[in-house]
Amino acid sequence: MKFSNVFWGVILIFLGVLFILQNLGMVFFDWRSLWRLWPVILVLWGISILPAKSWIKLGLTLLVLAGTLVFMFNTTVDVNRFEEGSRWWNEPSKKSIAQSFTIPFNDTVATATLDLDAAAGSFIIRDSTNKLLEFDKRGSWVRYSYVLKTSEDNAKVIIQPESSHHILMRNHDENDVNMSLNTYPVWDINLDVGASSVKFDLSSFKIKNLDVDAGAASFKIKLGDYYPKTNINIDAGASSIKLQIPEQSGCDLKISTVLSGKTIQGFERVERGHYRTENFENSKNKIFISVDAAVSSYTITRY
């Protein structure tokens, strides 16, 4: 038996078990801590090319993976510290920063763009507002600034950290961002984040484009049926992806992954990695989804 087969087999089984346990709710850990573990890849690669016996290399591999698992569980976020639906954050760290701002809405705005360039953290869009945008953040010492650009009937909001060196967060730091959007304009949303938890309830909004570029991430995205053609592009590393699609919308889904576990409801296979809903051709509004991820678990349901 070749050691290379055992080596990569153990790693893939390790990642798969983690995804399964989290999806079943049996364990809770912070995927955001993964972004600090990229040197583990170099360590594992180095072990695989050591001129040592296979059982020694296998033992070292298991030891490294066990240490990685311990690190992830030790950096788990207290699930009671932030509850979805609440705007209160308890037990802030000594260097935590609370920050909020609102951007007024001009009724001449028909289209809007949100560019969010952010550190690792938790990012939530759930509520609507009569403002163009509301931003509320708790957690790490990262502070954000925004730029508003307007032209004719378009508004573009760029939100980013005030300084790049603040992007590196310490152990146990949190970065929880809640945003609310106006339902009137047609939205383009561009999200560029590190290891993150992304929960976007966009069921009340007209979404033209949603572009997500992330590291190791957990995605929960709910889409609405308010725009003729919605494009969703997700490019991520190791990911857990859960999408909710309206039953009345036609949906075209393309998925490219190295290793994946999938649950797809209400879709017919066109070809490998390409799926469509039965009502795609006849539906008034259509959603096009493209997912490019390394190791992923994805669930797509219709509501």
TORRO-602791 format. One record per residue (C-alpha): residue in three letters; chain; x, y, z. Coordinates in Angstrom, 3 decimals. Example, Ala and Ser with C-alpha at 12.3 -4.5 7.8 and 13.67 -1.06 7.14 Angstrom:
TORRO-602791
+-----+---+----------+----------+----------+
|   r | c |       c1 |       c2 |       c3 |
+-----+---+----------+----------+----------+
| ALA | A |   12.300 |   -4.500 |    7.800 |
| SER | A |   13.670 |   -1.060 |    7.140 |
+-----+---+----------+----------+----------+
END
This chain:
TORRO-602791
+-----+---+----------+----------+----------+
|   r | c |       c1 |       c2 |       c3 |
+-----+---+----------+----------+----------+
| MET | A |    0.000 |    0.000 |    0.000 |
| LYS | A |    1.417 |    3.369 |   -0.995 |
| PHE | A |    1.842 |    5.824 |    1.864 |
| SER | A |    0.653 |    8.706 |   -0.335 |
| ASN | A |   -2.762 |    7.056 |   -0.646 |
| VAL | A |   -3.027 |    6.561 |    3.120 |
| PHE | A |   -1.709 |   10.080 |    3.779 |
| TRP | A |   -4.260 |   11.951 |    1.694 |
| GLY | A |   -7.000 |    9.491 |    2.605 |
| VAL | A |   -6.574 |   10.274 |    6.304 |
| ILE | A |   -6.652 |   14.024 |    5.646 |
| LEU | A |   -9.810 |   13.851 |    3.520 |
| ILE | A |  -11.551 |   11.604 |    6.050 |
| PHE | A |  -10.574 |   14.041 |    8.816 |
| LEU | A |  -12.095 |   17.020 |    6.980 |
| GLY | A |  -15.191 |   15.078 |    5.986 |
| VAL | A |  -15.888 |   13.953 |    9.549 |
| LEU | A |  -15.589 |   17.548 |   10.782 |
| PHE | A |  -18.155 |   18.746 |    8.233 |
| ILE | A |  -20.538 |   15.907 |    9.085 |
| LEU | A |  -20.326 |   16.458 |   12.845 |
| GLN | A |  -20.921 |   20.200 |   12.520 |
| ASN | A |  -23.804 |   19.771 |   10.067 |
| LEU | A |  -25.447 |   17.303 |   12.467 |
| GLY | A |  -25.009 |   19.767 |   15.326 |
| MET | A |  -22.927 |   17.299 |   17.335 |
| VAL | A |  -19.931 |   19.622 |   17.678 |
| PHE | A |  -19.480 |   23.365 |   17.557 |
| PHE | A |  -16.274 |   25.125 |   16.629 |
| ASP | A |  -15.234 |   28.329 |   14.954 |
| TRP | A |  -14.353 |   27.853 |   11.266 |
| ARG | A |  -12.830 |   31.351 |   11.403 |
| SER | A |   -9.876 |   29.924 |   13.318 |
| LEU | A |   -8.918 |   27.890 |   10.224 |
| TRP | A |   -7.362 |   30.874 |    8.475 |
| ARG | A |   -4.526 |   30.845 |   11.011 |
| LEU | A |   -3.775 |   27.194 |   10.300 |
| TRP | A |   -2.565 |   27.439 |    6.701 |
| PRO | A |    1.038 |   26.521 |    7.747 |
| VAL | A |   -0.345 |   23.075 |    8.661 |
| ILE | A |   -0.520 |   22.374 |    4.919 |
| LEU | A |    3.245 |   22.934 |    4.662 |
| VAL | A |    3.857 |   20.716 |    7.687 |
| LEU | A |    1.776 |   17.871 |    6.232 |
| TRP | A |    3.447 |   18.251 |    2.870 |
| GLY | A |    6.841 |   18.084 |    4.547 |
| ILE | A |    5.880 |   14.927 |    6.429 |
| SER | A |    4.776 |   13.259 |    3.187 |
| ILE | A |    8.233 |   13.663 |    1.615 |
| LEU | A |   10.320 |   12.698 |    4.657 |
| PRO | A |   12.694 |    9.760 |    4.021 |
| ALA | A |   11.143 |    7.805 |    6.897 |
| LYS | A |    9.114 |    4.644 |    7.303 |
| SER | A |    5.440 |    4.854 |    6.391 |
| TRP | A |    4.212 |    4.145 |    9.935 |
| ILE | A |    6.332 |    6.997 |   11.291 |
| LYS | A |    4.962 |    9.452 |    8.733 |
| LEU | A |    1.413 |    8.263 |    9.391 |
| GLY | A |    1.901 |    8.755 |   13.123 |
| LEU | A |    3.219 |   12.285 |   12.598 |
| THR | A |    0.273 |   13.071 |   10.304 |
| LEU | A |   -2.254 |   11.891 |   12.894 |
| LEU | A |   -0.450 |   13.886 |   15.589 |
| VAL | A |   -0.604 |   17.095 |   13.528 |
| LEU | A |   -4.290 |   16.578 |   12.704 |
| ALA | A |   -5.071 |   15.908 |   16.365 |
| GLY | A |   -3.297 |   19.124 |   17.354 |
| THR | A |   -5.257 |   21.021 |   14.708 |
| LEU | A |   -8.518 |   19.634 |   16.068 |
| VAL | A |   -7.611 |   20.633 |   19.631 |
| PHE | A |   -6.771 |   24.148 |   18.457 |
| MET | A |  -10.097 |   24.535 |   16.655 |
| PHE | A |  -12.129 |   23.384 |   19.644 |
| ASN | A |  -10.145 |   25.601 |   22.001 |
| THR | A |  -11.018 |   28.619 |   19.853 |
| THR | A |  -14.714 |   27.788 |   19.705 |
| VAL | A |  -17.015 |   30.748 |   20.132 |
| ASP | A |  -19.443 |   30.524 |   23.035 |
| VAL | A |  -22.764 |   29.864 |   21.304 |
| ASN | A |  -24.560 |   31.941 |   23.937 |
| ARG | A |  -22.444 |   34.979 |   23.291 |
| PHE | A |  -24.218 |   35.897 |   20.082 |
| GLU | A |  -27.651 |   34.637 |   19.215 |
| GLU | A |  -29.227 |   35.230 |   15.846 |
| GLY | A |  -32.151 |   37.609 |   16.245 |
| SER | A |  -30.505 |   39.505 |   19.083 |
| ARG | A |  -28.590 |   42.744 |   18.987 |
| TRP | A |  -26.768 |   42.234 |   22.263 |
| TRP | A |  -23.221 |   40.981 |   22.627 |
| ASN | A |  -22.162 |   39.913 |   26.121 |
| GLU | A |  -18.717 |   39.702 |   27.666 |
| PRO | A |  -16.816 |   41.858 |   25.150 |
| SER | A |  -13.065 |   41.459 |   25.058 |
| LYS | A |  -10.891 |   44.160 |   26.556 |
| LYS | A |  -10.082 |   45.524 |   23.130 |
| SER | A |  -13.496 |   44.998 |   21.573 |
| ILE | A |  -14.998 |   47.810 |   19.534 |
| ALA | A |  -18.661 |   48.618 |   19.028 |
| GLN | A |  -19.282 |   50.516 |   15.813 |
| SER | A |  -22.367 |   51.478 |   13.861 |
| PHE | A |  -23.322 |   53.854 |   11.074 |
| THR | A |  -26.220 |   54.511 |    8.720 |
| ILE | A |  -26.272 |   55.762 |    5.140 |
| PRO | A |  -29.372 |   57.783 |    4.197 |
| PHE | A |  -31.538 |   56.689 |    1.285 |
| ASN | A |  -32.297 |   58.967 |   -1.650 |
| ASP | A |  -35.469 |   57.934 |   -3.481 |
| THR | A |  -33.790 |   58.646 |   -6.837 |
| VAL | A |  -31.551 |   55.605 |   -6.296 |
| ALA | A |  -32.726 |   52.668 |   -8.423 |
| THR | A |  -29.605 |   50.482 |   -8.265 |
| ALA | A |  -27.080 |   50.038 |   -5.480 |
| THR | A |  -23.768 |   48.251 |   -5.004 |
| LEU | A |  -22.287 |   47.037 |   -1.740 |
| ASP | A |  -18.558 |   46.237 |   -1.740 |
| LEU | A |  -17.521 |   44.727 |    1.591 |
| ASP | A |  -13.813 |   44.033 |    2.025 |
| ALA | A |  -13.571 |   42.620 |    5.490 |
| ALA | A |  -11.540 |   40.642 |    7.963 |
| ALA | A |  -12.525 |   37.203 |    9.123 |
| GLY | A |  -15.714 |   37.120 |   11.129 |
| SER | A |  -19.450 |   36.657 |   11.139 |
| PHE | A |  -21.447 |   38.639 |    8.564 |
| ILE | A |  -25.227 |   38.812 |    8.638 |
| ILE | A |  -27.807 |   40.487 |    6.407 |
| ARG | A |  -31.261 |   39.885 |    7.767 |
| ASP | A |  -33.385 |   42.998 |    8.169 |
| SER | A |  -34.622 |   45.745 |    5.875 |
| THR | A |  -34.404 |   49.457 |    6.628 |
| ASN | A |  -35.715 |   52.758 |    5.295 |
| LYS | A |  -32.084 |   53.900 |    5.084 |
| LEU | A |  -29.887 |   52.798 |    2.208 |
| LEU | A |  -27.787 |   50.738 |    4.610 |
| GLU | A |  -27.321 |   50.209 |    8.332 |
| PHE | A |  -24.087 |   48.758 |    9.716 |
| ASP | A |  -23.632 |   47.417 |   13.237 |
| LYS | A |  -20.465 |   45.710 |   14.409 |
| ARG | A |  -19.211 |   44.213 |   17.668 |
| GLY | A |  -16.062 |   42.337 |   18.534 |
| SER | A |  -12.404 |   42.652 |   17.641 |
| TRP | A |  -10.392 |   45.822 |   17.376 |
| VAL | A |  -11.029 |   46.071 |   13.632 |
| ARG | A |  -12.678 |   49.372 |   12.734 |
| TYR | A |  -14.404 |   49.973 |    9.418 |
| SER | A |  -14.817 |   53.025 |    7.243 |
| TYR | A |  -17.104 |   53.542 |    4.276 |
| VAL | A |  -17.145 |   55.528 |    1.067 |
| LEU | A |  -20.380 |   56.449 |   -0.708 |
| LYS | A |  -20.257 |   57.123 |   -4.446 |
| THR | A |  -23.355 |   58.299 |   -6.285 |
| SER | A |  -24.040 |   58.851 |   -9.973 |
| GLU | A |  -27.469 |   59.525 |  -11.438 |
| ASP | A |  -29.699 |   56.731 |  -10.090 |
| ASN | A |  -26.905 |   54.534 |   -8.677 |
| ALA | A |  -25.290 |   54.426 |   -5.244 |
| LYS | A |  -22.131 |   52.484 |   -4.433 |
| VAL | A |  -21.081 |   51.770 |   -0.852 |
| ILE | A |  -17.532 |   50.575 |   -0.153 |
| ILE | A |  -16.891 |   49.256 |    3.361 |
| GLN | A |  -13.410 |   48.207 |    4.428 |
| PRO | A |  -11.098 |   48.108 |    7.473 |
| GLU | A |   -9.517 |   51.447 |    8.304 |
| SER | A |   -6.010 |   49.955 |    8.237 |
| SER | A |   -4.754 |   46.667 |    6.830 |
| HIS | A |   -2.712 |   45.664 |    9.887 |
| HIS | A |   -5.910 |   45.409 |   11.894 |
| ILE | A |   -7.058 |   42.520 |    9.751 |
| LEU | A |   -4.930 |   40.066 |   11.739 |
| MET | A |   -7.003 |   39.094 |   14.749 |
| ARG | A |   -5.796 |   37.394 |   17.885 |
| ASN | A |   -6.954 |   34.150 |   19.396 |
| HIS | A |  -10.564 |   34.364 |   20.681 |
| ASP | A |  -11.168 |   37.674 |   18.895 |
| GLU | A |  -14.577 |   38.001 |   17.304 |
| ASN | A |  -15.804 |   40.206 |   14.521 |
| ASP | A |  -19.602 |   40.154 |   14.268 |
| VAL | A |  -21.166 |   42.403 |   11.629 |
| ASN | A |  -24.915 |   42.925 |   11.136 |
| MET | A |  -26.180 |   44.852 |    8.123 |
| SER | A |  -29.623 |   45.958 |    6.961 |
| LEU | A |  -30.448 |   47.048 |    3.405 |
| ASN | A |  -33.178 |   49.034 |    1.706 |
| THR | A |  -35.577 |   46.877 |   -0.319 |
| TYR | A |  -36.240 |   49.436 |   -3.079 |
| PRO | A |  -33.044 |   49.400 |   -5.206 |
| VAL | A |  -31.696 |   46.488 |   -7.230 |
| TRP | A |  -28.573 |   45.299 |   -5.418 |
| ASP | A |  -25.126 |   44.107 |   -6.474 |
| ILE | A |  -23.249 |   42.679 |   -3.472 |
| ASN | A |  -19.527 |   41.895 |   -3.505 |
| LEU | A |  -18.133 |   40.231 |   -0.384 |
| ASP | A |  -14.397 |   39.594 |    0.045 |
| VAL | A |  -13.637 |   38.015 |    3.410 |
| GLY | A |  -11.284 |   35.638 |    5.156 |
| ALA | A |  -12.384 |   32.611 |    7.160 |
| SER | A |  -15.966 |   33.531 |    7.869 |
| SER | A |  -19.519 |   32.721 |    8.757 |
| VAL | A |  -21.886 |   34.314 |    6.225 |
| LYS | A |  -25.644 |   34.413 |    6.880 |
| PHE | A |  -27.497 |   36.415 |    4.235 |
| ASP | A |  -31.297 |   36.429 |    4.258 |
| LEU | A |  -31.898 |   38.136 |    0.915 |
| SER | A |  -35.455 |   36.897 |    0.484 |
| SER | A |  -36.869 |   40.453 |    0.698 |
| PHE | A |  -34.425 |   42.100 |   -1.702 |
| LYS | A |  -33.986 |   42.479 |   -5.451 |
| ILE | A |  -30.572 |   40.921 |   -6.055 |
| LYS | A |  -28.909 |   41.194 |   -9.447 |
| ASN | A |  -25.455 |   39.909 |   -8.505 |
| LEU | A |  -23.965 |   38.358 |   -5.381 |
| ASP | A |  -20.231 |   37.676 |   -5.591 |
| VAL | A |  -18.533 |   36.034 |   -2.593 |
| ASP | A |  -14.782 |   35.416 |   -2.333 |
| ALA | A |  -13.814 |   33.783 |    0.949 |
| GLY | A |  -11.372 |   31.485 |    2.676 |
| ALA | A |  -12.629 |   28.605 |    4.805 |
| ALA | A |  -16.237 |   29.583 |    5.324 |
| SER | A |  -19.739 |   28.628 |    6.308 |
| PHE | A |  -22.488 |   30.057 |    4.074 |
| LYS | A |  -26.222 |   30.253 |    4.682 |
| ILE | A |  -27.915 |   32.252 |    1.919 |
| LYS | A |  -31.647 |   32.631 |    1.344 |
| LEU | A |  -32.765 |   34.175 |   -1.948 |
| GLY | A |  -36.007 |   35.860 |   -2.978 |
| ASP | A |  -38.061 |   35.980 |   -6.172 |
| TYR | A |  -38.025 |   39.685 |   -6.997 |
| TYR | A |  -35.687 |   40.040 |   -9.975 |
| PRO | A |  -35.737 |   38.488 |  -13.485 |
| LYS | A |  -32.114 |   37.299 |  -13.446 |
| THR | A |  -30.043 |   36.815 |  -10.309 |
| ASN | A |  -26.389 |   35.717 |  -10.510 |
| ILE | A |  -24.734 |   34.115 |   -7.484 |
| ASN | A |  -20.988 |   33.366 |   -7.561 |
| ILE | A |  -19.245 |   31.740 |   -4.598 |
| ASP | A |  -15.484 |   31.113 |   -4.600 |
| ALA | A |  -14.204 |   29.636 |   -1.364 |
| GLY | A |  -11.809 |   27.212 |    0.272 |
| ALA | A |  -13.099 |   24.508 |    2.597 |
| SER | A |  -16.762 |   25.403 |    2.910 |
| SER | A |  -20.154 |   24.465 |    4.222 |
| ILE | A |  -22.752 |   25.940 |    1.863 |
| LYS | A |  -26.506 |   26.034 |    2.455 |
| LEU | A |  -28.738 |   27.790 |   -0.089 |
| GLN | A |  -32.493 |   28.326 |   -0.027 |
| ILE | A |  -34.201 |   28.971 |   -3.368 |
| PRO | A |  -37.854 |   30.034 |   -3.908 |
| GLU | A |  -39.957 |   27.302 |   -5.518 |
| GLN | A |  -41.391 |   29.704 |   -8.097 |
| SER | A |  -37.928 |   30.713 |   -9.345 |
| GLY | A |  -36.130 |   28.722 |  -12.010 |
| CYS | A |  -32.593 |   27.873 |  -10.958 |
| ASP | A |  -29.450 |   26.865 |  -12.853 |
| LEU | A |  -26.699 |   25.460 |  -10.637 |
| LYS | A |  -23.055 |   24.795 |  -11.522 |
| ILE | A |  -20.738 |   23.373 |   -8.888 |
| SER | A |  -17.002 |   22.742 |   -9.138 |
| THR | A |  -15.428 |   21.103 |   -6.085 |
| VAL | A |  -12.467 |   18.850 |   -5.353 |
| LEU | A |  -14.357 |   16.816 |   -2.765 |
| SER | A |  -17.974 |   17.359 |   -1.808 |
| GLY | A |  -20.991 |   15.988 |   -0.059 |
| LYS | A |  -24.195 |   17.283 |   -1.572 |
| THR | A |  -27.898 |   17.426 |   -0.891 |
| ILE | A |  -29.894 |   18.959 |   -3.738 |
| GLN | A |  -33.674 |   19.062 |   -3.669 |
| GLY | A |  -35.883 |   19.823 |   -6.668 |
| PHE | A |  -33.077 |   19.801 |   -9.259 |
| GLU | A |  -32.484 |   17.646 |  -12.309 |
| ARG | A |  -28.986 |   16.779 |  -13.457 |
| VAL | A |  -27.995 |   18.275 |  -16.820 |
| GLU | A |  -24.450 |   16.936 |  -16.719 |
| ARG | A |  -21.773 |   16.392 |  -14.117 |
| GLY | A |  -21.699 |   19.421 |  -11.810 |
| HIS | A |  -24.618 |   21.084 |  -13.647 |
| TYR | A |  -28.210 |   21.015 |  -12.388 |
| ARG | A |  -31.503 |   22.757 |  -13.165 |
| THR | A |  -34.947 |   22.934 |  -11.652 |
| GLU | A |  -37.869 |   21.504 |  -13.602 |
| ASN | A |  -39.496 |   24.919 |  -13.987 |
| PHE | A |  -36.356 |   26.668 |  -15.263 |
| GLU | A |  -37.526 |   27.318 |  -18.818 |
| ASN | A |  -41.029 |   28.484 |  -17.881 |
| SER | A |  -40.305 |   30.539 |  -14.774 |
| LYS | A |  -40.545 |   34.325 |  -14.864 |
| ASN | A |  -37.529 |   34.885 |  -12.629 |
| LYS | A |  -34.324 |   32.862 |  -12.855 |
| ILE | A |  -31.406 |   32.348 |  -10.495 |
| PHE | A |  -27.962 |   31.319 |  -11.770 |
| ILE | A |  -25.619 |   29.894 |   -9.134 |
| SER | A |  -21.939 |   29.087 |   -9.600 |
| VAL | A |  -19.962 |   27.511 |   -6.755 |
| ASP | A |  -16.202 |   26.922 |   -6.898 |
| ALA | A |  -14.850 |   25.457 |   -3.677 |
| ALA | A |  -12.058 |   23.148 |   -2.575 |
| VAL | A |  -13.503 |   20.749 |   -0.027 |
| SER | A |  -17.181 |   21.452 |    0.521 |
| SER | A |  -20.479 |   20.272 |    1.856 |
| TYR | A |  -23.465 |   21.874 |    0.203 |
| THR | A |  -27.199 |   21.699 |    0.705 |
| ILE | A |  -29.668 |   23.394 |   -1.625 |
| THR | A |  -33.353 |   23.395 |   -0.783 |
| ARG | A |  -36.467 |   25.101 |   -2.159 |
| TYR | A |  -39.040 |   26.871 |   -0.060 |
+-----+---+----------+----------+----------+
END
